[in-house]
């Protein structure tokens, strides 16, 4: 039987926890960090970009908070339904999703 998603489980969190996805993200983070270390000019540009993205992200979250609060019940019912079941089926049919990229 296919497991049912708990109410608090988020589809995005489940996808990010898949070994193939998490290992890819870790690899990208290592590459990004080593590139910044190896190239000081690139590190300066990246830091400016990162600060800009943090500010933009904070502004976006602040402006969207009322909308998110209002839509939260509808979003929760969506997460409990189809996407979780669809992800369960995908994980069953593609076992490679349970392995890191290097395997």
Buried (B, 14 or more C-beta within 10 A) or exposed (E): EEEEBEEEBBBEEBBEEBBBBBBEEEEEEEEEEEEBEEEEEEBEEBEEEEEEEEEEEEEEEEEEEEEEEEEEEEEEEEBBEEBBBEBBEEBEEEEEBEEBBEE
